[in-house]
Every structure is written in C-alpha cells, then in structure tokens.
Amino acid sequence: MTMHEDFLGNHSHSPAAQAFHRTSISGQPAEVKAKLIHNVRRNSKRYGVLTSSHILTVIAQDLPANFHCPLLESISHDPLCSDIRTLVTKSGQLFFYSIAHMSIEDAATKGQLEEVKLAMAERIRRDSRIATALTPLNAMFALFPEITQVKVCAMLNEMQTQAHYRDIKTVSSTSGELYLYCDAHVTEKYASMLARSAVSDACQTIVDTVREESRLYPKPTKVSAFTSQVYGIPPTTLQPCIVRVLNATEYADIRKLVHPETESEYLYSNLHMTEEQAVALMKWLEEGRQPST
C-alpha cells in the first residue's frame, strides 16, 4: 500500500502540519526527512529489508510526536521521494520501502515475516510479564511449525538488530539451550538464574522418573524417552543433565546401563532394583524377550 491521504488522515491542516511545512525546507524537520529517506533506500537496496516506522522514535526523537504525520505527508507529496512506499500489515504495523530496489510482491512477503516476528515478540513479552518465565527457543519452533527452524533463528537474529525489539534478549543455559526473555519484565541477572534452574528442573525430572519407574514396575528408564513430548527435555539439555545426575552425591542411587548391542542408554535406581534385575529388564525391553529368572 502506497502512502495516501487516508493513512495520514486530516493532519495536513493541523497546526503541527502547517508549522512543519513552514520549516520543512530547512532545519531539523528537513534533516529528519532526509535521514528517513536515506535509511529506507539503503535498507531496501543493501539489506533487502523493510524499514519500520519505529525508526522515527530514533531519528525524530527531538521532534514532537504530532510532527510525524506531517513529515510523512511531506514525503508523499515530494516528487523526489516518488520511490518511497508504505506497507501496513494486518496487525497495523507500518513499514517503508523503496520500489526502486524492492518489488511490491517482495515487500508484501517480507511484511508477512514481520508479522511472525511480532507474534514471537508478543509471546516472549507475555511469558516474561505474566509468568516471569523464560521462553525456550523450541517454543518459537512450535509456534510456527510451518516455518523451518533455520528461518525462525534467522528472524530472531534480525530482531536483535531492530530497535522496536531491543527489549527481546537471549540467555543460554550451561547446557547450551537458548532461551528468550523481555528485559522490561525480567532482568539479565534473573534470566541467568532462570536458565540455570531450567537445567536443574530437568535433572530433578529425570531423577524422580527413574526412581518412580524403578520402584513401581520395576524397570529401568530409557534415556531417550526424556526427549519425548511427555517430558519435553531438549536433546541439547539431556546429556549434560545425565552427566550432572550421575556425578551428584545426592543422586548416588541413580546408575547407568548401556545395551551391548543397540548401545541404548538406561537409568535405574539401586534403591529399588539390583544391577542384575536392571540388566535383565533392559535386555528384555531392547530385545523383546522375557528375562530369565
């Protein structure tokens, strides 16, 4: 959608608009206008990206907010800016681009991706604000399963460079698992603590499950089961957690078994099972034959 009067409303006759037009040929408003046009063209040509209207909060921060619409109207009426177009997304986000360097179709596609970015940011901000919780990277993959994980990561990287997403931060756990949070609601220090506790929670889940299955059934627990949707422990977090559990004195009852043929890993608790029982049951589970008694 190109700039038009309907978007700008009836601001052209406002005192702010009249004041802008009186000063637009020189001074700060003209400088802001030149910067905006330069950024839009550069972003379209060099980087192939849309320019968010949030850029005005940076380059026009010393101008009153009611100067923004007259400024945009001035661009729409300037023949030297005839290549500048606007795009409004479904959520109402406003973007600029230069038709000299980006087609209307390409801009529309990029606008759809900007909607995805906004949805991801809103999810992260909501998790931080309401639950004071980190948002796992896997949650972003689940939010948009139709988009490849590589593309989701690329968009998150782009968000790190966009001013209107500067509140979205990342933090990694000791196992390398990536989390996101909004620093308007969660401090960097608290986010680091939450990332550490996420690993600790996974370790406790593993221990509690192994002890329970060793006591109730009894049977050893296959390690790969913890990456299923039931437990939701990411593969990158699982192995560091297993190492931590096996090396922790408070979990000294947890033992590890490896099947000699399939190399599948199992855990059991020697509080409830002997090693001989665990090995026999592991073989039965892997090979499908009843353990000898």
WOWOWO-V496518 format. One line per field, one symbol per residue. ss: DSSP state (h for helix, s for strand, l for the rest). burial: I if it has 16 or more other ideal C-beta (glycine too) atoms within 10 Angstrom, else O. A space follows every 10 residues. Layout:
ss = ???
burial = ???
This chain:
ss = llllhhhhll hhhlhhhhhh hhhlllhhhh hhhhhhhhhh hhhhhhhlll sshhhhhhhl llllhhhhhh hhhhhhllhh hllsssssll lllsssssll lllhhhhhhh hhhhhhhhhh hhhhhhhhhh llllsshhhh hhhlllllhh hhhhhhhhhl llhhhllsss sslllllsss sslllllhhh hhhhhhhhhh hhhhhhhhhh hhhhhhllll sshhhhhlll llllhhhhhh hhhhhhhlhh hllsssssll llllsssssl llllhhhhhh hhhhhhhlll lll
burial = IOIOOOOIOO IIOOOIIOOI OOOIOOOOIO OIIOOIIOOI IOIIOOOOII IIIOIIOOII OOIOOOIIII IIIIIIOOOO IOOIIIIOIO OOIIIIIIOO IIOOOOIOOI IOIIOIIIOI IOOIIOIIOO OOIIIIIIOI OOOOOOOOOO OIOOIIOOIO OIOIIOOIII IOIOIOIIII IIOOIIOOOI IOOIIOOIIO OIIOOIIOII IOIIOOOIII IIIOOIOOOO OOIIOOIIOI IIOIIOOOOO IOOIIIIOIO OOOOIIIIIO OIIOOOIIII IIIOIIOOOO OOO
